[in-house]
Amino acid sequence: MTSGRRVLVTGASSGIGEAVARLAAARGDRVALLARRADELERVRRSLERRDEHVVLTCDLRDEAAVRAALAEAGRAFGALDLVVHSAGIGYRARLDELETRSIDRVLAINVTAVLCVNREALPWLERGDQPVVVHVGSVIARRGIPGQLVYAASKAALASASEALRLEWAPRGIQVCLVHPGVTRTPFFDVQENPHQRPPPDLAHADTPEQVARVILDVDRRPRPEVWLRSRWRWFAIAGLIAPKATDRWLARKLGPPDRQ
Ligand SMILES: NC(=O)c1ccc[n+]([C@@H]2O[C@H](COP(=O)([O-])OP(=O)(O)OC[C@H]3O[C@@H](n4cnc5c(N)ncnc54)[C@H](OP(=O)(O)O)[C@@H]3O)[C@@H](O)[C@H]2O)c1
């Protein structure tokens, strides 16, 4: 793999996406930064090494025409894409009886539909890329849902399933499709998510930093693997949920506490 990769990062205006953009620029990559907030994208771009080499793509991922235009602009700017990191994503903290259909659709549109549309529009540019890699950002709860986050967990489960399918679909094209599962990470994610009943956020005292997640994502770019958990015990949590679902339910019920805390 040559250095100086041509990278597209969705969700680059904040959190994990911002950290990926910063690390990628520091290793010599050119980065196309995609999100809705132009001012935040500009702030990130100005903070990157060789800031004039990077591109800002202001785009709402729910707008298909805007996604098409943004990917065309990234392709024209760099001539190809070697790495696409899908970090844009939103949470939704609500139990089933509290769900709003509009909000369910919003989560699925950003966390699932947009990822597929970005990949479809990125394909011609990835095919021109050097050892192209796509990284989907999943979640520790992609393989095992938890109460109060059923829509978010379902969206990441759908993304995990789509990653498996796309990994095989794109293998003959030489494009590696990888899935990285962060756990609780110290970003604005929990402040901006819909949480109509003000359920308590997770304790961020032992959370990972966005830089830790970004390092794993760029390591996956160097050494592509199908599915990577930030911590190995979360992988065992996913496996336990499959082979011993009832025991995992009991363990989770104890760990999560009473329903009003979940
Ligand atoms: N933080 C955690 O504990 C955690 C744990 C597991 C997985 N994850 C996953 O990690 C990824 C990154 O999350 P984060 O923690 O970095 O959260 P974050 O700081 O809130 O960043 C989310 C990013 O998504 C972008 N975004 C949201 N809606 C968008 C839209 N409609 N169109 C375009 N961009 C949009 C936001 O940019 P704009 O607002 O500017 O559009 C922002 O850049 C997400 O996929 C999340 O599910 C996070």
Ligand as a Chemical Component Dictionary entry (heavy atoms), coordinates in Angstrom:
data_LIG
# 
_chem_comp.id                   LIG 
_chem_comp.type                 NON-POLYMER 
_chem_comp.pdbx_formal_charge   0 
_chem_comp.three_letter_code    LIG 
# 
loop_
_chem_comp_atom.comp_id 
_chem_comp_atom.atom_id 
_chem_comp_atom.alt_atom_id 
_chem_comp_atom.type_symbol 
_chem_comp_atom.charge 
_chem_comp_atom.model_Cartn_x 
_chem_comp_atom.model_Cartn_y 
_chem_comp_atom.model_Cartn_z 
_chem_comp_atom.pdbx_ordinal 
LIG N1  N1  N 0  -19.836 7.552  20.662 1  
LIG C1  C1  C 0  -20.074 6.274  20.947 2  
LIG O1  O1  O 0  -20.122 5.867  22.144 3  
LIG C2  C2  C 0  -20.262 5.268  19.841 4  
LIG C3  C3  C 0  -20.285 3.901  20.192 5  
LIG C4  C4  C 0  -20.455 2.948  19.184 6  
LIG C5  C5  C 0  -20.594 3.358  17.871 7  
LIG N2  N2  N 1  -20.578 4.679  17.552 8  
LIG C6  C6  C 0  -20.756 5.048  16.143 9  
LIG O2  O2  O 0  -19.652 5.825  15.748 10 
LIG C7  C7  C 0  -20.029 6.690  14.678 11 
LIG C8  C8  C 0  -19.546 8.094  14.972 12 
LIG O3  O3  O 0  -20.210 8.569  16.118 13 
LIG P1  P1  P 0  -19.568 9.670  17.078 14 
LIG O4  O4  O 0  -19.519 9.088  18.427 15 
LIG O5  O5  O -1 -18.354 10.236 16.452 16 
LIG O6  O6  O 0  -20.785 10.728 17.076 17 
LIG P2  P2  P 0  -20.824 12.291 16.760 18 
LIG O7  O7  O 0  -19.661 12.982 17.383 19 
LIG O8  O8  O 0  -22.203 12.724 17.138 20 
LIG O9  O9  O 0  -20.631 12.359 15.170 21 
LIG C9  C9  C 0  -21.662 11.987 14.294 22 
LIG C10 C10 C 0  -21.335 12.535 12.911 23 
LIG O10 O10 O 0  -22.400 12.149 12.014 24 
LIG C11 C11 C 0  -22.727 13.284 11.217 25 
LIG N3  N3  N 0  -24.117 13.213 10.760 26 
LIG C12 C12 C 0  -25.217 13.018 11.520 27 
LIG N4  N4  N 0  -26.322 13.083 10.762 28 
LIG C13 C13 C 0  -25.901 13.330 9.488  29 
LIG C14 C14 C 0  -26.576 13.531 8.252  30 
LIG N5  N5  N 0  -27.924 13.484 8.142  31 
LIG N6  N6  N 0  -25.845 13.757 7.141  32 
LIG C15 C15 C 0  -24.477 13.827 7.228  33 
LIG N7  N7  N 0  -23.785 13.633 8.373  34 
LIG C16 C16 C 0  -24.502 13.401 9.488  35 
LIG C17 C17 C 0  -22.504 14.481 12.152 36 
LIG O11 O11 O 0  -22.243 15.655 11.406 37 
LIG P3  P3  P 0  -23.258 16.873 11.186 38 
LIG O12 O12 O 0  -24.072 17.046 12.428 39 
LIG O13 O13 O 0  -22.350 18.023 10.889 40 
LIG O14 O14 O 0  -24.070 16.479 9.992  41 
LIG C18 C18 C 0  -21.240 14.036 12.889 42 
LIG O15 O15 O 0  -20.103 14.414 12.147 43 
LIG C19 C19 C 0  -21.554 6.559  14.542 44 
LIG O16 O16 O 0  -21.845 5.709  13.471 45 
LIG C20 C20 C 0  -21.962 5.906  15.857 46 
LIG O17 O17 O 0  -23.143 5.133  15.707 47 
LIG C21 C21 C 0  -20.414 5.644  18.502 48 
# 
loop_
_chem_comp_bond.comp_id 
_chem_comp_bond.atom_id_1 
_chem_comp_bond.atom_id_2 
_chem_comp_bond.value_order 
_chem_comp_bond.pdbx_ordinal 
LIG N1  C1  SING 1  
LIG C1  O1  DOUB 2  
LIG C1  C2  SING 3  
LIG C2  C3  SING 4  
LIG C2  C21 DOUB 5  
LIG C3  C4  DOUB 6  
LIG C4  C5  SING 7  
LIG C5  N2  DOUB 8  
LIG N2  C6  SING 9  
LIG N2  C21 SING 10 
LIG C6  O2  SING 11 
LIG C6  C20 SING 12 
LIG O2  C7  SING 13 
LIG C7  C8  SING 14 
LIG C7  C19 SING 15 
LIG C8  O3  SING 16 
LIG O3  P1  SING 17 
LIG P1  O4  DOUB 18 
LIG P1  O5  SING 19 
LIG P1  O6  SING 20 
LIG O6  P2  SING 21 
LIG P2  O7  DOUB 22 
LIG P2  O8  SING 23 
LIG P2  O9  SING 24 
LIG O9  C9  SING 25 
LIG C9  C10 SING 26 
LIG C10 O10 SING 27 
LIG C10 C18 SING 28 
LIG O10 C11 SING 29 
LIG C11 N3  SING 30 
LIG C11 C17 SING 31 
LIG N3  C12 SING 32 
LIG N3  C16 SING 33 
LIG C12 N4  DOUB 34 
LIG N4  C13 SING 35 
LIG C13 C14 SING 36 
LIG C13 C16 DOUB 37 
LIG C14 N5  SING 38 
LIG C14 N6  DOUB 39 
LIG N6  C15 SING 40 
LIG C15 N7  DOUB 41 
LIG N7  C16 SING 42 
LIG C17 O11 SING 43 
LIG C17 C18 SING 44 
LIG O11 P3  SING 45 
LIG P3  O12 DOUB 46 
LIG P3  O13 SING 47 
LIG P3  O14 SING 48 
LIG C18 O15 SING 49 
LIG C19 O16 SING 50 
LIG C19 C20 SING 51 
LIG C20 O17 SING 52 
# 
